[in-house]
Amino acid sequence: MPTPSVTIRSLGYSDLPQVIAIERRAFPTPWSLAMFVLELSKPSGVCLAAIEERRIVGYLICSRYADVWHLMNIAVDPPARRQGIATALLERMIDRAGEDASYTLEVRPSNTQAISLYERFGFRSAGTRRRYYQDTGEDALIMWRTADTASTPSASG
Ligand SMILES: CC(C)(COP(=O)(O)OP(=O)(O)OC[C@H]1O[C@@H](n2cnc3c(N)ncnc32)[C@H](O)[C@@H]1OP(=O)(O)O)[C@@H](O)C(=O)NCCC(=O)NCCS
C-alpha cells in the first residue's frame, strides 16, 4: 500500500522539471520535455502526479484514442518504489477513465516488474510489435485490459 503521505493529483506543466528528472532516472531512452508538453495539452488525457512531502515521486500519462485509453508512460522515482505508488496511480487512472473502459499499453518483455504490476490490474498480453524500441531493437509486448479481464489488486486480493 502507498505510504499515507502520498497523494495523487492532476499533473501540470509546472511539474515537468521534476518529472523530467525522474524520467531520466527511470528510462534508458527518456521522453523529451516536448513529449510531456504534447500529452498535457490533450484535453481528453489523464495525466497524474504522485506527491510525497510536496515532491513528485511518480507520474502517469494516459491518452484517449477514440474509445481506447493508451497508457503512454508511468514511472516512480527509484527510492520511492515498491510502496504501492504505481498501484495508486493506476487505480486513480481507472477511477477517472472508467472501470469498464478498454486500456492498452506497450511494455518491454524484459520489464518483468512492470508486467507483473499490469497483470495485477487485469492487463493481458495480446501479441507483440516487432522492433518497437528503437534504442535496442527490442519487440514490445502489447497488453490490453478490457471489461472482461478487468481486476484491481484490492479486488483480486
Ligand atoms: C514499474 C514501476 C512503475 C512500478 O512502480 P512501484 O511504485 O514500485 O510499483 P508498486 O509498488 O505499486 O508495485 C505493485 C506491484 O508491481 C510488481 N512490482 C513492482 N516492482 C517490482 C519489482 N521490482 N520486482 C517484482 N515485482 C514488482 C509487484 O507485483 C508489486 O506488488 P508487491 O510490491 O505487493 O509485490 C517502477 O518500477 C518504475 O518506475 N520502473 C521504471 C519505469 C518503467 O519501467 N515504467 C513502465 C514502462 S512500461
The ligand as a Gaussian input file, in Angstrom:
#p B3LYP/6-31G(d) Opt

LIG

0 1
 C        7.227000      -0.316000     -12.853000
 C        7.143000       0.781000     -11.753000
 C        6.329000       1.958000     -12.299000
 C        6.459000       0.191000     -10.509000
 O        6.310000       1.233000      -9.558000
 P        6.110000       0.918000      -7.987000
 O        5.529000       2.124000      -7.357000
 O        7.381000       0.391000      -7.439000
 O        5.024000      -0.255000      -8.055000
 P        4.100000      -0.768000      -6.837000
 O        4.820000      -0.539000      -5.540000
 O        2.750000      -0.207000      -6.994000
 O        4.121000      -2.335000      -7.141000
 C        2.953000      -3.060000      -7.379000
 C        3.312000      -4.475000      -7.805000
 O        4.044000      -4.472000      -9.039000
 C        5.013000      -5.545000      -9.010000
 N        6.364000      -4.992000      -8.926000
 C        6.715000      -3.689000      -8.870000
 N        8.075000      -3.575000      -8.798000
 C        8.550000      -4.829000      -8.835000
 C        9.876000      -5.368000      -8.805000
 N       10.969000      -4.585000      -8.749000
 N       10.018000      -6.708000      -8.895000
 C        8.955000      -7.519000      -8.949000
 N        7.656000      -7.069000      -8.967000
 C        7.477000      -5.747000      -8.915000
 C        4.722000      -6.330000      -7.754000
 O        3.686000      -7.257000      -8.076000
 C        4.198000      -5.222000      -6.843000
 O        3.413000      -5.687000      -5.780000
 P        4.129000      -6.093000      -4.379000
 O        5.058000      -4.957000      -4.019000
 O        2.968000      -6.234000      -3.445000
 O        4.860000      -7.368000      -4.657000
 C        8.580000       1.231000     -11.334000
 O        9.377000       0.088000     -11.071000
 C        9.276000       2.099000     -12.364000
 O        9.148000       3.335000     -12.376000
 N       10.053000       1.457000     -13.282000
 C       10.799000       2.215000     -14.315000
 C        9.871000       2.798000     -15.331000
 C        9.073000       1.729000     -16.055000
 O        9.587000       0.659000     -16.385000
 N        7.787000       2.026000     -16.337000
 C        6.912000       1.123000     -17.052000
 C        7.135000       1.278000     -18.522000
 S        6.060000       0.204000     -19.481000

